[in-house]
Amino acid sequence: MRWLVGFWFLWLQVAAATSVREAGLDEMLRNSELVFRGQVSGSEIRDDGPRPYTRVTFRVEAIIKGDYDGDTLSLDFAGAPARGLRVDEMRYPQPGERGIYFVESLRRRQANPLYGWSQGHFRIVVRNGRAVVVGGDGKPVVAVTGSPKGENGARWALSRGVPKGVRTESRAWDRGLTPVQFEDLLRQRLEALQP
């Protein structure tokens, strides 16, 4: 009986550790220390902490929000998939990948440094010669409306990979937002959020 209670306690810890609350786009823009467009230049497994982790290095192409002067940025993600140490629901940025990334904090170490995990991880995919922004659900982003009014009092829900205020659609490659369009809309949302 004791082992059964221990098993359920462990299972609940793992389930809670990988459950991510659905965030709103405005919340992400307000609370992310850095939002940038970049390309993954490499990743490596590091063993200098209590557990192995994956350090992903980005070449910074453009800053959308925040202050950052460097040409490269390294972010640490829990786990080391190459060694079979994968964190459930973690999507690791891959070498060569281009995207727009919402970094919650540059100073605080977290399991996933991207705000809302996959919600703060927008890939740039080229389809038929056209670059399109793709949400964490793998679908092209077709609209940015900002978060619904009253987002702070909204009911709690689990993430589906895309924040509230960003609309994606399957097979909308011809209508998907380009990186420039998406960045312009993010900057407009940031301006609207200023007091």
C-alpha positions as CSV (number, residue, x, y, z in Angstrom):
1,M,0.0,0.0,0.0
2,R,2.8,2.4,0.9
3,W,4.4,1.9,-2.6
4,L,1.1,2.7,-4.2
5,V,0.7,6.0,-2.4
6,G,4.3,6.8,-3.3
7,F,3.6,6.0,-7.0
8,W,0.6,8.3,-7.1
9,F,2.4,11.1,-5.4
10,L,5.3,10.8,-7.9
11,W,2.8,10.6,-10.8
12,L,1.0,13.7,-9.6
13,Q,4.4,15.6,-9.3
14,V,5.4,14.7,-12.8
15,A,1.9,15.5,-14.2
16,A,1.9,18.9,-12.4
17,A,5.4,19.6,-13.5
18,T,4.5,19.3,-17.2
19,S,1.1,21.0,-17.1
20,V,1.3,24.5,-18.4
21,R,-1.4,27.1,-17.9
22,E,-2.8,28.8,-21.0
23,A,-1.4,32.3,-21.2
24,G,-2.7,35.4,-23.0
25,L,-0.6,37.2,-25.6
26,D,-0.8,40.5,-23.7
27,E,0.3,38.8,-20.5
28,M,3.3,37.3,-22.4
29,L,4.3,40.6,-23.9
30,R,4.0,42.4,-20.5
31,N,5.9,39.7,-18.5
32,S,8.6,38.5,-20.9
33,E,11.9,40.2,-20.3
34,L,13.0,39.6,-23.9
35,V,11.2,38.9,-27.1
36,F,13.4,38.4,-30.1
37,R,13.7,36.9,-33.6
38,G,16.6,34.6,-34.1
39,Q,18.1,31.4,-35.4
40,V,19.4,28.4,-33.4
41,S,23.1,28.1,-34.1
42,G,23.7,25.1,-31.9
43,S,22.9,23.1,-28.8
44,E,24.9,21.1,-26.3
45,I,24.3,18.9,-23.2
46,R,25.8,20.4,-20.1
47,D,26.6,18.5,-16.9
48,D,27.7,21.4,-14.6
49,G,24.5,21.4,-12.6
50,P,22.7,19.0,-10.4
51,R,21.2,17.3,-13.5
52,P,22.1,17.4,-17.2
53,Y,20.4,20.1,-19.2
54,T,20.5,21.3,-22.8
55,R,22.0,24.7,-23.6
56,V,20.6,26.2,-26.8
57,T,22.5,29.0,-28.5
58,F,20.7,31.5,-30.7
59,R,22.0,34.1,-33.2
60,V,19.9,37.2,-32.4
61,E,18.5,38.8,-35.5
62,A,16.0,41.4,-34.1
63,I,14.8,42.6,-30.7
64,I,11.1,43.1,-30.4
65,K,11.0,43.8,-26.7
66,G,13.7,44.2,-24.0
67,D,17.3,45.2,-23.8
68,Y,19.9,42.9,-25.2
69,D,23.2,44.0,-26.9
70,G,24.7,40.6,-27.8
71,D,24.7,38.9,-31.2
72,T,24.2,35.5,-29.5
73,L,22.1,34.3,-26.6
74,S,22.3,31.0,-24.8
75,L,19.2,29.6,-23.0
76,D,19.1,26.5,-20.8
77,F,16.3,23.9,-21.1
78,A,15.8,21.1,-18.5
79,G,16.6,17.6,-19.7
80,A,19.0,16.1,-22.3
81,P,17.0,14.3,-25.0
82,A,20.1,13.0,-26.7
83,R,20.7,11.0,-23.5
84,G,17.1,9.9,-23.1
85,L,16.4,12.6,-20.4
86,R,13.4,14.2,-22.0
87,V,11.0,16.5,-20.1
88,D,7.4,15.7,-21.1
89,E,5.8,18.5,-23.2
90,M,9.2,20.2,-23.7
91,R,9.9,21.3,-27.3
92,Y,13.6,22.0,-27.7
93,P,14.6,24.6,-30.3
94,Q,16.5,22.7,-33.0
95,P,19.8,23.7,-34.7
96,G,19.0,25.7,-37.9
97,E,15.5,26.6,-36.6
98,R,14.4,30.2,-37.0
99,G,11.8,31.7,-34.8
100,I,10.4,34.4,-32.5
101,Y,11.0,33.6,-28.9
102,F,9.4,35.0,-25.7
103,V,12.0,34.7,-22.9
104,E,10.5,35.0,-19.4
105,S,13.7,35.8,-17.6
106,L,17.4,36.1,-18.5
107,R,18.5,35.8,-14.9
108,R,16.3,33.1,-13.4
109,R,16.9,29.5,-14.3
110,Q,13.7,27.7,-15.2
111,A,12.8,24.3,-16.7
112,N,11.9,26.1,-19.9
113,P,13.0,29.7,-20.3
114,L,10.3,30.5,-22.9
115,Y,7.2,32.1,-21.5
116,G,4.4,29.5,-21.4
117,W,6.7,26.8,-22.8
118,S,5.5,26.2,-26.4
119,Q,3.3,29.3,-26.2
120,G,6.4,31.5,-26.3
121,H,8.0,29.4,-29.1
122,F,7.0,30.6,-32.6
123,R,8.9,28.9,-35.5
124,I,9.4,30.5,-38.9
125,V,8.7,27.9,-41.6
126,V,9.3,28.4,-45.3
127,R,6.6,26.8,-47.4
128,N,6.4,27.3,-51.2
129,G,9.1,30.0,-51.0
130,R,7.2,32.0,-48.4
131,A,8.2,32.4,-44.7
132,V,5.3,31.9,-42.3
133,V,5.1,32.1,-38.5
134,V,3.9,28.9,-36.9
135,G,2.5,28.5,-33.4
136,G,3.3,25.8,-30.8
137,D,0.4,23.7,-32.3
138,G,2.3,23.5,-35.6
139,K,-0.3,25.6,-37.5
140,P,0.3,28.9,-39.3
141,V,-0.5,32.1,-37.4
142,V,-3.3,33.9,-39.2
143,A,-4.3,36.7,-36.7
144,V,-3.1,38.5,-33.6
145,T,-5.8,40.2,-31.6
146,G,-4.2,40.5,-28.2
147,S,-5.8,38.8,-25.2
148,P,-9.5,38.9,-24.5
149,K,-10.6,41.6,-22.0
150,G,-10.4,40.4,-18.5
151,E,-7.6,37.9,-19.1
152,N,-6.5,38.1,-15.5
153,G,-9.8,37.0,-14.2
154,A,-10.3,34.4,-16.9
155,R,-10.9,30.8,-16.0
156,W,-7.8,28.7,-15.7
157,A,-7.1,26.4,-18.7
158,L,-4.3,24.2,-19.9
159,S,-2.2,25.4,-22.8
160,R,-2.9,24.1,-26.2
161,G,0.4,25.5,-27.5
162,V,-0.8,28.9,-28.6
163,P,-1.6,31.9,-26.3
164,K,-5.0,33.5,-26.1
165,G,-5.0,36.3,-28.6
166,V,-3.2,34.4,-31.4
167,R,-5.2,32.5,-33.9
168,T,-3.8,29.7,-36.0
169,E,-5.4,27.6,-38.7
170,S,-4.5,24.3,-40.4
171,R,-3.3,24.5,-44.0
172,A,-3.4,28.3,-44.0
173,W,0.1,28.6,-45.5
174,D,-1.0,31.1,-48.1
175,R,-2.6,33.3,-45.5
176,G,-0.2,32.8,-42.6
177,L,1.5,35.9,-41.2
178,T,5.1,36.5,-42.3
179,P,7.7,37.2,-39.6
180,V,7.6,41.0,-40.5
181,Q,3.8,41.1,-40.2
182,F,3.8,39.1,-36.9
183,E,6.6,41.4,-35.4
184,D,4.7,44.5,-36.5
185,L,1.5,43.2,-34.8
186,L,3.5,42.4,-31.6
187,R,5.0,45.9,-31.5
188,Q,1.5,47.4,-32.0
189,R,0.2,45.2,-29.0
190,L,3.2,46.4,-26.9
191,E,2.4,50.0,-27.7
192,A,-1.3,49.5,-26.8
193,L,-0.2,48.0,-23.5
194,Q,1.7,51.1,-22.5
195,P,0.1,53.0,-19.6
